[in-house]
Amino acid sequence: MPNIKAAEKWALQSEKRETRNKSAKNRLKTLFKRAVDSTENAAALLAESAYDKAAGKGIIHPNKAARKKSRLAKAMKRATIAPVKVAKKSSKAKK
């Protein structure tokens, strides 16, 4: 335990911030994965907005937010240009 009364308060504040930030970071990861998996622009916009807010509040670094938004945009572009191909079954039976 800390010897200084204020240090006890700092420890409690750090714990509070840690739990709040962990929750926010986990939410960001989930939003990012959902946006990449879906091809809807609404999911991407929601994720981008969440990254901007987290960077503004100091939960994540602004450069990380920019990097994630860039990668999300790249994934969305790839999804619209090249839709998922379905594997074709061969008509000839192998002998």
C-alpha positions as CSV (number, residue, x, y, z in Angstrom):
1,M,0.0,0.0,0.0
2,P,1.1,3.5,-0.7
3,N,2.5,5.6,2.2
4,I,1.0,8.8,1.0
5,K,-2.8,9.4,1.2
6,A,-2.9,11.0,-2.3
7,A,-1.1,8.0,-3.7
8,E,-4.0,5.8,-2.6
9,K,-6.3,8.0,-4.6
10,W,-4.0,7.9,-7.6
11,A,-4.1,4.1,-7.5
12,L,-7.9,4.0,-7.4
13,Q,-8.1,6.5,-10.2
14,S,-5.7,4.4,-12.3
15,E,-7.8,1.3,-11.7
16,K,-11.0,3.2,-12.8
17,R,-9.3,4.5,-16.0
18,E,-7.8,1.1,-16.8
19,T,-11.2,-0.7,-16.7
20,R,-12.9,2.1,-18.6
21,N,-10.2,2.1,-21.3
22,K,-10.1,-1.7,-21.6
23,S,-13.9,-1.7,-22.2
24,A,-13.6,1.0,-24.9
25,K,-10.7,-0.8,-26.6
26,N,-12.6,-4.0,-26.7
27,R,-15.6,-2.3,-28.2
28,L,-13.3,-0.7,-30.8
29,K,-11.9,-4.1,-31.8
30,T,-15.4,-5.6,-32.1
31,L,-16.7,-2.6,-34.2
32,F,-13.7,-3.0,-36.5
33,K,-14.2,-6.7,-37.0
34,R,-17.9,-6.3,-37.7
35,A,-17.2,-3.5,-40.2
36,V,-14.6,-5.6,-42.1
37,D,-16.9,-8.6,-42.1
38,S,-19.9,-6.7,-43.4
39,T,-20.0,-4.8,-46.6
40,E,-22.3,-2.0,-45.3
41,N,-21.0,1.5,-45.2
42,A,-23.0,2.2,-42.0
43,A,-20.9,-0.3,-40.0
44,A,-17.7,1.4,-41.4
45,L,-18.9,4.9,-40.5
46,L,-19.8,3.7,-37.0
47,A,-16.3,2.2,-36.5
48,E,-14.6,5.3,-37.9
49,S,-16.6,7.6,-35.6
50,A,-15.8,5.4,-32.6
51,Y,-12.1,5.5,-33.4
52,D,-12.2,9.3,-33.7
53,K,-13.9,9.6,-30.3
54,A,-11.5,7.3,-28.6
55,A,-8.5,9.2,-30.0
56,G,-10.1,12.5,-28.9
57,K,-10.5,11.2,-25.4
58,G,-7.0,9.9,-25.2
59,I,-8.0,6.2,-25.0
60,I,-5.9,5.4,-28.1
61,H,-3.2,7.3,-29.9
62,P,-4.5,9.5,-32.8
63,N,-2.1,7.8,-35.2
64,K,-3.5,4.4,-34.3
65,A,-7.0,5.7,-35.0
66,A,-5.8,7.0,-38.4
67,R,-4.1,3.7,-39.2
68,K,-7.2,1.6,-38.3
69,K,-9.5,3.9,-40.3
70,S,-7.2,3.6,-43.3
71,R,-7.1,-0.2,-43.1
72,L,-10.9,-0.3,-42.7
73,A,-11.3,1.9,-45.8
74,K,-8.9,-0.4,-47.7
75,A,-10.9,-3.4,-46.7
76,M,-14.2,-1.8,-47.7
77,K,-12.7,-0.9,-51.1
78,R,-11.5,-4.5,-51.6
79,A,-14.9,-5.8,-50.7
80,T,-16.7,-3.7,-53.2
81,I,-14.3,-4.2,-56.0
82,A,-13.7,-7.9,-55.8
83,P,-16.8,-9.7,-54.3
84,V,-16.2,-13.1,-52.7
85,K,-15.9,-15.8,-55.3
86,V,-17.7,-19.1,-54.9
87,A,-15.7,-22.2,-55.6
88,K,-17.0,-24.1,-58.6
89,K,-17.4,-27.9,-58.6
90,S,-15.6,-29.7,-61.4
91,S,-18.0,-31.4,-63.8
92,K,-15.6,-34.1,-64.6
93,A,-15.1,-37.0,-62.2
94,K,-11.5,-37.8,-61.5
95,K,-10.5,-41.3,-62.5
